[in-house]
Amino acid sequence: MSNTPLMPKATAVWLVENTALTFEQIGDFCKLHALEVKGIADGEVAQGIKGLDPISTGQLSREEIDLAEKNSDRRLKLLESKVRLPEKKTRKGPRYTPVSRRHDRPNAILWLIRNHGELKDAQIIRLVGTTKATIQSIKERTHWNSAQLQPMDPVTLGLCSQIDLDIEVQRASKDRPATPVEEKGATLLPADLTTRHREDAPARKESLDLETVFAKLGGSKKGEEEDDE
C-alpha cells in the first residue's frame, strides 16, 4: 500500500482551503515540501487545480483532521483506500522537458551560470534536463547559437519549479568552502585628525620661526651691551 494520497497536490489544495492544518502537516501527508504547500496557499503553486476532498475519497477521517488541528506535532494517518492503483515506477535519468520548451534550455542554462555560479553541472542537469557537454559549450561560448542566447529564468520558462531551484541553491551553498576572513591592515586615522594635523603644521612652523628670530635678536642685543661696557 502506498503512503501517498491520491492526487497529492489536489489533496493539498483542499486541505489548505478547508482546514487549519500547518504547512508541515499537509506537506508530510501529501509528500510535498512545506514551501510548496506555502506556495499553494499564496496562489503561486497549483494554480487551476481543483481541490480533492480526502474525506470523501476515504483517505482521511474528519476525526483525524480535528485531532491534527489541535496538535501541530501530530501527523495525519492515511486510511487504506479502496481504490488500488499500480505502483508508480521511478524513471532514472535527466528531467524530461517538453518539446515546446527544449529550445529555451540554453537560455535557462546561461541564466543559471550567471546568477548561480555555485551550482554544479549535475545540479543544472537535474533542474533543466540538459547534458554536461551543452553546459560546457555555453560556459566556453562554443555553443552553436551562443551569439543569440539570452539569460532567462528557468522557473519562468516552466523548466523547473522555484522549490527545486531553491533546494539546489541551498545544497550548493552548503557545499561551498567558507571564505577565509582577510587580516585587517593598519587602521586609518579619521579624516578630521589628519586634516587637523595638516592645518596646524604651518602655524607651528611659523611659531617656531618667530621664536628663533627673537632669540637671535636677544642674543645680538646682549652682545652689544657687553661691548659698550
N, CA, C and O of each residue as an XYZ file, in Angstrom:
916
protein
N       0.840     -1.204      0.000
C       0.000      0.000      0.000
C       0.873      1.251      0.000
O       1.834      1.356      0.763
N       0.521      2.201     -0.873
C       1.290      3.443     -0.961
C       0.930      4.370      0.194
O      -0.219      4.425      0.632
N       1.944      5.102      0.680
C       1.711      6.054      1.764
C       1.372      7.443      1.246
O       1.244      8.381      2.033
N       1.228      7.585     -0.057
C       0.913      8.868     -0.674
C      -0.561      8.899     -1.071
O      -1.043      7.944     -1.681
N      -1.281      9.953     -0.748
C      -2.698     10.024     -1.114
C      -2.885     10.183     -2.616
O      -1.958     10.565     -3.331
N      -4.079      9.890     -3.081
C      -4.393     10.089     -4.488
C      -4.327     11.580     -4.817
O      -4.806     12.419     -4.054
N      -3.725     11.893     -5.963
C      -3.641     13.285     -6.421
C      -3.146     14.199     -5.282
O      -3.913     15.006     -4.758
N      -1.874     14.069     -4.905
C      -1.338     14.788     -3.745
C      -1.544     16.302     -3.790
O      -1.930     16.903     -2.787
N      -1.290     16.922     -4.941
C      -1.430     18.381     -5.000
C      -2.882     18.810     -4.859
O      -3.178     19.794     -4.180
N      -3.787     18.078     -5.498
C      -5.205     18.411     -5.390
C      -5.678     18.225     -3.954
O      -6.495     18.999     -3.455
N      -5.157     17.190     -3.292
C      -5.497     16.967     -1.887
C      -4.947     18.086     -1.018
O      -5.614     18.555     -0.095
N      -3.717     18.512     -1.321
C      -3.105     19.615     -0.566
C      -3.904     20.902     -0.741
O      -4.081     21.663      0.210
N      -4.384     21.141     -1.954
C      -5.203     22.331     -2.206
C      -6.446     22.317     -1.321
O      -6.810     23.334     -0.730
N      -7.083     21.171     -1.238
C      -8.303     21.062     -0.424
C      -7.987     21.274      1.057
O      -8.717     21.981      1.752
N      -6.912     20.671      1.538
C      -6.549     20.810      2.947
C      -6.173     22.246      3.302
O      -6.492     22.724      4.390
N      -5.497     22.930      2.384
C      -5.148     24.337      2.617
C      -6.403     25.193      2.713
O      -6.490     26.090      3.551
N      -7.370     24.911      1.854
C      -8.572     25.742      1.779
C      -9.610     25.410      2.851
O     -10.426     26.264      3.199
N      -9.593     24.194      3.375
C     -10.686     23.759      4.240
C     -10.281     23.351      5.654
O     -11.137     22.947      6.440
N      -8.994     23.447      5.993
C      -8.566     23.061      7.331
C      -7.614     24.104      7.907
O      -7.186     25.027      7.214
N      -7.294     23.937      9.178
C      -6.333     24.816      9.850
C      -5.021     24.088     10.095
O      -4.260     24.460     10.989
N      -4.755     23.069      9.319
C      -3.519     22.310      9.457
C      -2.323     23.167      9.061
O      -2.462     24.093      8.261
N      -1.151     22.868      9.612
C       0.061     23.608      9.275
C       0.590     23.141      7.915
O       0.219     22.081      7.412
N       1.466     23.967      7.339
C       2.065     23.599      6.055
C       2.871     22.303      6.199
O       2.901     21.480      5.283
N       3.521     22.129      7.351
C       4.322     20.922      7.572
C       3.437     19.684      7.640
O       3.797     18.637      7.101
N       2.285     19.790      8.296
C       1.379     18.635      8.397
C       0.845     18.250      7.014
O       0.808     17.074      6.650
N       0.436     19.261      6.259
C      -0.100     18.984      4.917
C       0.996     18.428      4.014
O       0.772     17.485      3.254
N       2.194     19.028      4.107
C       3.296     18.556      3.282
C       3.686     17.122      3.610
O       3.991     16.336      2.713
N       3.675     16.783      4.889
C       4.015     15.425      5.306
C       2.984     14.423      4.793
O       3.341     13.332      4.349
N       1.714     14.793      4.854
C       0.665     13.879      4.410
C       0.664     13.717      2.889
O       0.476     12.614      2.377
N       0.875     14.822      2.172
C       0.809     14.793      0.698
C       2.169     14.563      0.050
O       2.281     14.552     -1.175
N       3.203     14.377      0.872
C       4.561     14.163      0.375
C       5.019     15.330     -0.498
O       5.571     15.141     -1.582
N       4.774     16.536      0.004
C       5.206     17.761     -0.655
C       6.082     18.551      0.309
O       5.978     18.396      1.525
N       6.932     19.385     -0.235
C       7.755     20.247      0.617
C       6.867     21.313      1.256
O       5.914     21.791      0.640
N       7.187     21.674      2.484
C       6.376     22.676      3.186
C       6.328     23.995      2.426
O       5.309     24.685      2.445
N       7.433     24.355      1.751
C       7.452     25.600      0.968
C       6.510     25.509     -0.235
O       5.923     26.509     -0.647
N       6.371     24.315     -0.787
C       5.438     24.133     -1.904
C       4.005     24.281     -1.419
O       3.161     24.840     -2.119
N       3.730     23.781     -0.220
C       2.391     23.953      0.359
C       2.126     25.438      0.621
O       1.019     25.927      0.398
N       3.140     26.139      1.090
C       3.006     27.586      1.292
C       2.727     28.286     -0.030
O       1.938     29.229     -0.094
N       3.392     27.807     -1.096
C       3.139     28.370     -2.427
C       1.705     28.146     -2.879
O       1.123     28.993     -3.556
N       1.133     27.000     -2.502
C      -0.274     26.741     -2.820
C      -1.163     27.736     -2.078
O      -2.111     28.281     -2.643
N      -0.843     27.964     -0.799
C      -1.638     28.903      0.000
C      -1.530     30.331     -0.536
O      -2.482     31.107     -0.457
N      -0.348     30.671     -1.087
C      -0.141     32.022     -1.622
C      -0.638     32.177     -3.046
O      -0.591     33.272     -3.607
N      -1.115     31.084     -3.634
C      -1.615     31.153     -5.005
C      -0.538     31.109     -6.060
O      -0.801     31.415     -7.223
N       0.695     30.728     -5.674
C       1.801     30.699     -6.622
C       2.016     29.296     -7.204
O       2.662     29.148     -8.241
N       1.485     28.288     -6.551
C       1.662     26.900     -6.981
C       0.294     26.252     -7.129
O      -0.652     26.592     -6.419
N       0.205     25.310     -8.069
C      -1.024     24.534     -8.299
C      -2.201     25.416     -8.710
O      -3.347     25.152     -8.347
N      -1.902     26.454     -9.464
C      -2.987     27.313     -9.941
C      -3.872     26.530    -10.920
O      -3.372     25.833    -11.803
N      -5.161     26.654    -10.751
C      -6.110     25.966    -11.631
C      -6.409     24.540    -11.227
O      -7.241     23.886    -11.855
N      -5.744     24.036    -10.179
C      -6.014     22.669     -9.722
C      -7.171     22.693     -8.726
O      -7.136     23.427     -7.738
N      -8.174     21.901     -8.990
C      -9.333     21.823     -8.106
C      -9.031     20.905     -6.936
O      -8.481     19.819     -7.115
N      -9.391     21.342     -5.744
C      -9.112     20.559     -4.553
C      -9.847     19.227     -4.525
O     -10.988     19.123     -4.977
N      -9.182     18.215     -3.992
C      -9.776     16.881     -3.872
C      -9.996     16.579     -2.397
O      -9.051     16.580     -1.608
N     -11.244     16.322     -2.028
C     -11.605     16.058     -0.634
C     -11.122     14.663     -0.231
O     -11.646     13.667     -0.730
N     -10.126     14.574      0.670
C      -9.644     13.242      1.069
C     -10.625     12.494      1.964
O     -10.505     11.281      2.137
N     -11.591     13.205      2.532
C     -12.593     12.532      3.370
C     -13.567     11.755      2.492
O     -13.890     10.600      2.771
N     -14.032     12.412      1.418
C     -14.986     11.747      0.521
C     -14.357     10.584     -0.233
O     -15.054      9.658     -0.647
N     -13.029     10.633     -0.411
C     -12.348      9.537     -1.115
C     -11.896      8.448     -0.153
O     -11.270      7.473     -0.570
N     -12.208      8.607      1.145
C     -11.890      7.584      2.121
C     -10.423      7.515      2.504
O      -9.945      6.471      2.949
N      -9.692      8.633      2.333
C      -8.269      8.643      2.661
C      -7.988      9.267      4.037
O      -6.948      9.020      4.648
N      -8.934     10.074      4.499
C      -8.809     10.716      5.801
C     -10.167     10.729      6.474
O     -11.204     10.722      5.810
N     -10.153     10.749      7.791
C     -11.402     10.888      8.534
C     -11.460     12.295      9.119
O     -10.427     12.923      9.350
N     -12.662     12.778      9.354
C     -12.834     14.107      9.944
C     -12.230     14.133     11.350
O     -11.667     15.143     11.773
N     -12.352     13.030     12.059
C     -11.787     12.955     13.407
C     -10.270     13.108     13.382
O      -9.690     13.776     14.238
N      -9.637     12.486     12.397
C      -8.176     12.568     12.280
C      -7.745     14.009     12.012
O      -6.746     14.470     12.565
N      -8.488     14.719     11.173
C      -8.161     16.110     10.872
C      -8.343     16.979     12.111
O      -7.516     17.844     12.396
N      -9.435     16.745     12.848
C      -9.690     17.536     14.066
C      -8.572     17.356     15.088
O      -8.140     18.324     15.715
N      -8.109     16.135     15.256
C      -7.032     15.870     16.210
C      -5.734     16.566     15.790
O      -5.007     17.103     16.625
N      -5.457     16.547     14.481
C      -4.233     17.168     13.977
C      -4.292     18.691     14.072
O      -3.269     19.341     14.286
N      -5.491     19.262     13.913
C      -5.636     20.715     14.033
C      -5.362     21.185     15.460
O      -4.871     22.294     15.671
N      -5.681     20.340     16.431
C      -5.480     20.701     17.835
C      -4.031     20.484     18.288
O      -3.600     21.038     19.299
N      -3.293     19.681     17.537
C      -1.903     19.371     17.897
C      -1.038     19.461     16.642
O      -1.070     18.574     15.788
N      -0.267     20.538     16.541
C       0.526     20.774     15.327
C       1.648     19.746     15.155
O       2.209     19.622     14.066
N       1.979     19.006     16.223
C       3.022     17.988     16.126
C       2.485     16.651     15.617
O       3.262     15.756     15.282
N       1.189     16.516     15.559
C       0.581     15.253     15.124
C       0.645     15.139     13.598
O       0.428     16.124     12.893
N       0.934     13.978     13.107
C       0.978     13.707     11.674
C      -0.264     12.937     11.255
O      -0.695     12.009     11.939
N      -0.826     13.329     10.137
C      -2.048     12.694      9.643
C      -1.778     11.252      9.220
O      -0.727     10.941      8.661
N      -2.732     10.390      9.493
C      -2.598      8.979      9.136
C      -3.521      8.672      7.957
O      -4.726      8.916      8.010
N      -2.934      8.139      6.908
C      -3.685      7.819      5.701
C      -4.486      6.537      5.900
O      -3.937      5.504      6.285
N      -5.787      6.614      5.636
C      -6.624      5.422      5.709
C      -6.409      4.569      4.468
O      -6.023      5.069      3.412
N      -6.660      3.303      4.612
C      -6.482      2.405      3.472
C      -7.557      2.698      2.428
O      -8.756      2.620      2.695
N      -7.092      3.033      1.252
C      -8.024      3.369      0.176
C      -8.572      2.099     -0.464
O      -7.883      1.085     -0.575
N      -9.824      2.187     -0.879
C     -10.451      1.054     -1.545
C     -10.035      0.966     -3.008
O     -10.237     -0.053     -3.668
N      -9.456      2.043     -3.495
C      -9.023      2.076     -4.897
C      -7.588      1.589     -4.980
O      -6.718      2.108     -4.281
N      -7.334      0.624     -5.803
C      -5.995      0.072     -5.966
C      -5.379      0.626     -7.251
O      -5.961      0.528     -8.331
N      -4.205      1.200     -7.109
C      -3.504      1.738     -8.270
C      -2.176      1.013     -8.445
O      -1.558      0.606     -7.461
N      -1.735      0.849     -9.683
C      -0.417      0.226     -9.893
C       0.683      1.110     -9.330
O       0.567      2.336     -9.340
N       1.745      0.494     -8.842
C       2.842      1.261     -8.265
C       3.513      2.109     -9.334
O       3.713      1.684    -10.472
N       3.848      3.312     -8.927
C       4.489      4.230     -9.851
C       5.970      3.901     -9.948
O       6.668      3.845     -8.936
N       6.444      3.685    -11.159
C       7.841      3.359    -11.370
C       8.635      4.651    -11.563
O       8.309      5.492    -12.401
N       9.673      4.771    -10.766
C      10.514      5.964    -10.883
C      11.428      5.823    -12.089
O      12.041      4.779    -12.309
N      11.503      6.880    -12.854
C      12.307      6.858    -14.077
C      13.624      7.571    -13.819
O      13.643      8.754    -13.482
N      14.721      6.848    -13.977
C      16.024      7.432    -13.762
C      16.473      8.157    -15.031
O      16.070      7.813    -16.142
N      17.315      9.165    -14.833
C      17.815      9.921    -15.971
C      17.485     11.386    -15.840
O      16.868     11.793    -14.856
N      17.883     12.193    -16.813
C      17.638     13.637    -16.739
C      16.161     13.958    -16.787
O      15.352     13.175    -17.284
N      15.823     15.122    -16.263
C      14.429     15.570    -16.243
C      13.878     15.673    -17.680
O      14.552     16.169    -18.582
N      12.651     15.197    -17.864
C      12.026     15.301    -19.184
C      11.552     16.720    -19.414
O      10.905     17.321    -18.556
N      11.878     17.246    -20.576
C      11.476     18.596    -20.948
C      10.571     18.526    -22.172
O      10.947     17.908    -23.168
N       9.383     19.142    -22.128
C       8.503     19.134    -23.292
C       9.211     19.686    -24.529
O      10.073     20.558    -24.430
N       8.831     19.163    -25.691
C       9.465     19.586    -26.939
C       9.346     21.091    -27.140
O      10.275     21.732    -27.631
N       8.194     21.657    -26.759
C       7.961     23.091    -26.961
C       8.883     23.964    -26.127
O       9.045     25.152    -26.409
N       9.495     23.370    -25.088
C      10.354     24.136    -24.190
C      11.844     23.850    -24.398
O      12.691     24.521    -23.809
N      12.160     22.875    -25.220
C      13.557     22.458    -25.324
C      14.456     23.548    -25.905
O      15.635     23.620    -25.557
N      13.924     24.388    -26.775
C      14.758     25.437    -27.363
C      15.103     26.526    -26.343
O      15.989     27.347    -26.580
N      14.389     26.528    -25.196
C      14.662     27.523    -24.151
C      15.733     27.055    -23.170
O      16.217     27.853    -22.368
N      16.106     25.799    -23.217
C      17.057     25.273    -22.235
C      18.405     26.005    -22.245
O      18.917     26.321    -21.171
N      19.005     26.291    -23.421
C      20.287     27.024    -23.393
C      20.172     28.386    -22.715
O      21.093     28.810    -22.017
N      19.045     29.076    -22.918
C      18.853     30.366    -22.257
C      18.758     30.192    -20.747
O      19.276     31.010    -19.986
N      18.095     29.127    -20.322
C      17.973     28.848    -18.889
C      19.325     28.478    -18.288
O      19.649     28.885    -17.173
N      20.108     27.707    -19.030
C      21.444     27.323    -18.552
C      22.310     28.567    -18.380
O      23.019     28.695    -17.382
N      22.258     29.480    -19.345
C      23.037     30.713    -19.262
C      22.614     31.535    -18.044
O      23.457     32.128    -17.370
N      21.319     31.572    -17.766
C      20.812     32.313    -16.597
C      21.341     31.694    -15.300
O      21.747     32.414    -14.387
N      21.336     30.374    -15.223
C      21.815     29.688    -14.016
C      23.309     29.912    -13.814
O      23.765     30.106    -12.687
N      24.074     29.886    -14.910
C      25.523     30.091    -14.811
C      25.830     31.497    -14.312
O      26.735     31.685    -13.498
N      25.084     32.482    -14.794
C      25.354     33.875    -14.429
C      24.837     34.227    -13.037
O      25.482     34.985    -12.312
N      23.699     33.692    -12.663
C      23.075     34.083    -11.407
C      23.353     33.127    -10.255
O      23.226     33.501     -9.089
N      23.729     31.905    -10.576
C      24.013     30.915     -9.527
C      25.249     30.114     -9.925
O      25.182     28.917    -10.204
N      26.377     30.818     -9.941
C      27.622     30.176    -10.323
C      28.059     29.074     -9.383
O      28.935     28.276     -9.716
N      27.441     29.028     -8.189
C      27.818     27.987     -7.227
C      27.231     26.619     -7.582
O      27.648     25.604     -7.024
N      26.268     26.585     -8.507
C      25.649     25.315     -8.874
C      26.618     24.433     -9.657
O      27.361     24.916    -10.511
N      26.602     23.151     -9.357
C      27.414     22.197    -10.100
C      26.688     21.789    -11.374
O      25.474     21.956    -11.499
N      27.455     21.253    -12.315
C      26.856     20.839    -13.588
C      25.753     19.810    -13.351
O      24.717     19.849    -14.015
N      25.968     18.896    -12.413
C      24.964     17.853    -12.140
C      23.659     18.477    -11.655
O      22.578     17.977    -11.968
N      23.754     19.570    -10.890
C      22.546     20.233    -10.390
C      21.796     20.924    -11.526
O      20.567     20.882    -11.576
N      22.531     21.558    -12.435
C      21.893     22.201    -13.598
C      21.211     21.151    -14.460
O      20.121     21.377    -14.984
N      21.859     20.003    -14.603
C      21.265     18.911    -15.382
C      19.949     18.460    -14.760
O      18.978     18.209    -15.473
N      19.914     18.356    -13.423
C      18.677     17.950    -12.743
C      17.580     18.997    -12.925
O      16.408     18.650    -13.068
N      17.952     20.253    -12.921
C      16.952     21.326    -12.975
C      16.308     21.466    -14.360
O      15.088     21.590    -14.462
N      17.114     21.448    -15.418
C      16.555     21.750    -16.748
C      16.653     20.593    -17.733
O      16.225     20.716    -18.880
N      17.223     19.449    -17.285
C      17.251     18.283    -18.165
C      18.148     18.457    -19.363
O      17.709     18.251    -20.495
N      19.391     18.830    -19.148
C      20.339     19.040    -20.246
C      21.487     18.044    -20.137
O      21.377     17.037    -19.437
N      22.588     18.323    -20.829
C      23.762     17.455    -20.770
C      24.984     18.266    -20.351
O      25.003     19.491    -20.466
N      26.001     17.562    -19.865
C      27.228     18.216    -19.414
C      27.923     18.912    -20.584
O      28.493     19.992    -20.426
N      27.868     18.283    -21.760
C      28.517     18.874    -22.936
C      27.873     20.209    -23.308
O      28.569     21.151    -23.688
N      26.543     20.290    -23.200
C      25.844     21.542    -23.524
C      26.219     22.642    -22.535
O      26.453     23.787    -22.921
N      26.272     22.282    -21.266
C      26.646     23.270    -20.237
C      28.054     23.792    -20.501
O      28.305     24.994    -20.415
N      28.979     22.873    -20.826
C      30.354     23.271    -21.065
C      30.468     24.185    -22.277
O      31.229     25.153    -22.257
N      29.715     23.883    -23.336
C      29.782     24.709    -24.541
C      29.243     26.114    -24.290
O      29.730     27.079    -24.879
N      28.238     26.234    -23.416
C      27.692     27.550    -23.093
C      28.674     28.327    -22.224
O      28.830     29.536    -22.393
N      29.337     27.638    -21.291
C      30.339     28.298    -20.465
C      31.502     28.817    -21.309
O      32.012     29.910    -21.065
N      31.920     28.025    -22.306
C      33.083     28.377    -23.129
C      32.695     29.188    -24.365
O      33.551     29.524    -25.183
N      31.400     29.502    -24.499
C      30.884     30.273    -25.639
C      31.171     29.575    -26.969
O      31.432     30.232    -27.977
N      31.121     28.242    -26.966
C      31.297     27.487    -28.201
C      29.980     26.869    -28.672
O      29.952     26.106    -29.638
N      28.901     27.204    -27.984
C      27.582     26.691    -28.372
C      27.228     27.226    -29.754
O      27.548     28.370    -30.075
N      26.572     26.412    -30.572
C      26.298     26.804    -31.958
C      25.460     28.077    -32.059
O      25.535     28.796    -33.055
N      24.649     28.357    -31.008
C      23.789     29.544    -31.036
C      24.205     30.546    -29.950
O      23.376     31.301    -29.441
N      25.476     30.542    -29.607
C      25.958     31.339    -28.484
C      25.653     32.828    -28.646
O      25.326     33.498    -27.666
N      25.754     33.348    -29.855
C      25.554     34.792    -30.079
C      24.114     35.217    -29.835
O      23.857     36.387    -29.549
N      23.175     34.291    -29.943
C      21.755     34.632    -29.816
C      21.172     34.299    -28.442
O      20.004     34.586    -28.180
N      21.969     33.703    -27.573
C      21.435     33.292    -26.278
C      21.157     34.484    -25.377
O      21.926     35.444    -25.342
N      20.044     34.411    -24.645
C      19.650     35.436    -23.684
C      19.340     34.749    -22.358
O      18.538     33.816    -22.337
N      19.951     35.179    -21.246
C      19.671     34.528    -19.955
C      18.208     34.669    -19.568
O      17.675     35.778    -19.525
N      17.559     33.543    -19.285
C      16.140     33.540    -18.916
C      15.928     32.601    -17.739
O      16.482     31.502    -17.691
N      15.122     33.052    -16.796
C      14.840     32.301    -15.568
C      14.147     30.982    -15.916
O      13.086     30.996    -16.540
N      14.735     29.828    -15.519
C      14.110     28.535    -15.836
C      12.754     28.341    -15.174
O      11.921     27.592    -15.683
N      12.520     29.012    -14.034
C      11.221     28.907    -13.368
C      10.160     29.584    -14.222
O       9.068     29.048    -14.411
N      10.491     30.781    -14.745
C       9.554     31.498    -15.619
C       9.284     30.715    -16.894
O       8.174     30.741    -17.425
N      10.301     30.021    -17.380
C      10.145     29.227    -18.603
C       9.380     27.930    -18.357
O       8.966     27.266    -19.307
N       9.189     27.564    -17.090
C       8.472     26.335    -16.780
C       9.333     25.093    -16.855
O       8.813     23.980    -16.927
N      10.670     25.272    -16.838
C      11.571     24.125    -16.910
C      11.788     23.485    -15.547
O      12.136     22.307    -15.465
N      11.586     24.241    -14.484
C      11.697     23.695    -13.135
C      10.860     24.561    -12.204
O      10.436     25.653    -12.581
N      10.625     24.083    -11.006
C       9.842     24.852    -10.039
C      10.771     25.701     -9.178
O      11.968     25.428     -9.083
N      10.212     26.728     -8.556
C      11.001     27.580     -7.672
C      11.504     26.775     -6.467
O      12.587     27.037     -5.944
N      10.714     25.807     -6.041
C      11.109     24.958     -4.920
C      12.355     24.164     -5.275
O      13.299     24.096     -4.487
N      12.361     23.558     -6.470
C      13.522     22.767     -6.896
C      14.764     23.640     -6.993
O      15.849     23.239     -6.572
N      14.602     24.837     -7.551
C      15.740     25.745     -7.692
C      16.292     26.151     -6.322
O      17.505     26.155     -6.111
N      15.398     26.491     -5.401
C      15.830     26.904     -4.061
C      16.577     25.776     -3.349
O      17.578     26.010     -2.671
N      16.078     24.554     -3.512
C      16.720     23.407     -2.856
C      18.134     23.201     -3.394
O      19.068     22.981     -2.622
N      18.291     23.271     -4.717
C      19.610     23.069     -5.308
C      20.577     24.183     -4.905
O      21.756     23.924     -4.667
N      20.084     25.416     -4.828
C      20.937     26.545     -4.425
C      21.389     26.372     -2.978
O      22.544     26.636     -2.644
N      20.462     25.923     -2.118
C      20.812     25.688     -0.715
C      21.857     24.584     -0.589
O      22.790     24.696      0.206
N      21.705     23.528     -1.365
C      22.685     22.441     -1.334
C      24.053     22.938     -1.770
O      25.066     22.612     -1.152
N      24.080     23.741     -2.852
C      25.353     24.251     -3.355
C      26.014     25.174     -2.346
O      27.237     25.176     -2.210
N      25.206     25.966     -1.634
C      25.755     26.892     -0.643
C      26.387     26.133      0.517
O      27.407     26.558      1.060
N      25.781     25.008      0.898
C      26.337     24.211      1.997
C      27.656     23.561      1.600
O      28.538     23.371      2.438
N      27.791     23.220      0.314
C      28.999     22.542     -0.152
C      30.159     23.499     -0.379
O      31.307     23.066     -0.472
N      29.872     24.811     -0.469
C      30.931     25.788     -0.738
C      31.804     25.957      0.504
O      31.283     26.068      1.614
N      33.129     25.978      0.328
C      34.015     26.187      1.495
C      33.876     27.603      2.014
O      33.641     28.544      1.256
N      34.025     27.735      3.317
C      33.897     29.063      3.921
C      35.033     29.956      3.448
O      36.182     29.521      3.375
N      34.713     31.198      3.129
C      35.711     32.160      2.658
C      36.508     32.666      3.839
O      35.924     33.199      4.783
N      37.866     32.514      3.819
C      38.669     32.988      4.954
C      38.597     34.487      5.096
O      38.571     35.221      4.107
N      38.564     34.938      6.340
C      38.486     36.366      6.607
C      39.875     36.963      6.492
O      40.807     36.487      7.139
N      40.027     37.995      5.680
C      41.319     38.625      5.485
C      41.727     39.382      6.734
O      40.901     39.980      7.424
N      43.063     39.339      7.014
C      43.574     40.064      8.172
C      43.493     41.556      7.911
O      43.781     42.028      6.811
N      43.105     42.275      8.920
C      42.971     43.708      8.785
C      44.343     44.366      8.850
O      45.183     43.978      9.661
N      44.568     45.344      8.009
C      45.822     46.081      7.987
C      45.801     47.175      9.026
O      44.984     47.176      9.947
N      46.719     48.108      8.855
C      46.800     49.222      9.791
C      45.528     50.043      9.731
O      44.982     50.281      8.653
N      45.066     50.467     10.870
C      43.837     51.249     10.931
C      44.115     52.686     10.512
O      45.038     53.322     11.019
N      43.322     53.183      9.597
C      43.495     54.554      9.129
C      42.969     55.528     10.162
O      41.976     55.260     10.840
N      43.654     56.678     10.277
C      43.185     57.708     11.198
C      41.972     58.397     10.612
O      41.827     58.461      9.391
N      41.100     58.912     11.459
C      39.942     59.651     10.951
C      40.384     60.868     10.152
O      41.451     61.436     10.387
N      39.535     61.252      9.201
C      39.869     62.352      8.306
C      40.054     63.655      9.064
O      40.911     64.458      8.695
N      39.258     63.893     10.137
C      39.365     65.160     10.850
C      40.709     65.306     11.541
O      41.227     66.414     11.677
N      41.291     64.154     11.988
C      42.588     64.217     12.649
C      43.696     64.508     11.656
O      44.560     65.350     11.900
N      43.664     63.789     10.509
C      44.712     64.008      9.515
C      44.633     65.401      8.944
O      45.664     66.013      8.666
N      43.421     65.923      8.760
C      43.252     67.274      8.229
C      43.739     68.306      9.238
O      44.365     69.302      8.877
N      43.436     68.045     10.523
C      43.834     68.991     11.552
C      45.349     69.066     11.662
O      45.903     70.142     11.887
N      46.032     67.918     11.505
C      47.491     67.922     11.557
C      48.073     68.750     10.437
O      49.032     69.498     10.629
N      47.475     68.608      9.251
C      47.993     69.366      8.110
C      47.742     70.854      8.289
O      48.589     71.673      7.933
N      46.557     71.220      8.853
C      46.228     72.620      9.040
C      47.079     73.270     10.128
O      47.415     74.451     10.035
N      47.432     72.485     11.176
C      48.211     73.045     12.286
C      49.683     73.167     11.965
O      50.394     73.939     12.608
N      50.159     72.412     10.973
C      51.589     72.384     10.680
C      52.159     73.757     10.355
O      53.171     74.134     10.946
N      51.537     74.558      9.406
C      52.102     75.881      9.094
C      52.137     76.776     10.325
O      53.100     77.519     10.514
N      51.102     76.720     11.172
C      51.057     77.592     12.344
C      52.186     77.264     13.295
O      52.823     78.162     13.844
N      52.447     75.922     13.502
C      53.528     75.544     14.392
C      54.878     75.962     13.838
O      55.756     76.391     14.587
N      55.048     75.838     12.514
C      56.310     76.216     11.889
C      56.556     77.709     12.037
O      57.666     78.145     12.343
N      55.464     78.511     11.807
C      55.598     79.958     11.925
C      55.949     80.351     13.348
O      56.764     81.249     13.562
N      55.330     79.673     14.340
C      55.619     79.970     15.733
C      57.071     79.678     16.067
O      57.719     80.449     16.776
N      57.589     78.551     15.551
C      58.984     78.206     15.800
C      59.935     79.199     15.161
O      60.958     79.549     15.750
N      59.603     79.659     13.949
C      60.457     80.627     13.252
C      60.530     81.933     14.019
O      61.610     82.513     14.132
N      59.400     82.422     14.556
C      59.380     83.672     15.299
C      60.213     83.562     16.570
O      60.941     84.491     16.923
N      60.106     82.429     17.256
C      60.888     82.236     18.476
C      62.378     82.242     18.172
O      63.177     82.766     18.949
N      62.751     81.652     17.030
C      64.167     81.645     16.645
C      64.684     83.042     16.369
O      65.784     83.404     16.788
N      63.871     83.839     15.647
C      64.273     85.212     15.314
C      64.469     86.034     16.579
O      65.484     86.709     16.748
N      63.455     85.963     17.489
C      63.563     86.743     18.733
C      64.767     86.305     19.557
O      65.422     87.133     20.191
N      65.061     85.011     19.550
C      66.213     84.521     20.301
C      67.506     85.094     19.755
O      68.402     85.476     20.509
N      67.590     85.148     18.428
C      68.790     85.694     17.807
C      68.930     87.185     18.103
O      70.019     87.671     18.408
N      67.782     87.920     18.006
C      67.819     89.350     18.276
C      68.226     89.618     19.714
O      69.025     90.514     19.988
N      67.668     88.829     20.635
C      68.004     88.991     22.038
C      69.473     88.748     22.284
O      70.090     89.479     23.059
N      70.059     87.741     21.649
C      71.458     87.440     21.819
C      72.355     88.525     21.252
O      73.396     88.860     21.817
N      71.923     89.065     20.123
C      72.707     90.126     19.482
C      72.723     91.373     20.326
O      73.770     92.004     20.466
N      71.560     91.761     20.909
C      71.459     92.968     21.733
C      72.305     92.849     22.988
O      72.926     93.820     23.420
N      72.328     91.654     23.576
C      73.086     91.431     24.785
C      74.573     91.587     24.513
O      75.315     92.107     25.347
N      75.015     91.122     23.309
C      76.419     91.249     22.943
C      76.840     92.695     22.794
O      77.940     93.058     23.210
N      75.985     93.541     22.206
C      76.301     94.947     22.026
C      76.448     95.639     23.365
O      77.341     96.471     23.524
N      75.586     95.316     24.351
C      75.670     95.949     25.676
C      76.979     95.593     26.344
O      77.554     96.443     27.025
N      77.484     94.372     26.184
C      78.747     93.960     26.784
C      79.906     94.704     26.166
O      80.871     95.025     26.858
N      79.832     94.992     24.842
C      80.908     95.741     24.183
C      80.959     97.163     24.669
O      82.054     97.707     24.812
N      79.817     97.806     24.935
C      79.770     99.190     25.383
C      80.425     99.317     26.749
O      81.039    100.344     27.038
N      80.314     98.322     27.579
C      80.917     98.386     28.884
C      82.429     98.283     28.759
O      83.136     98.318     29.766
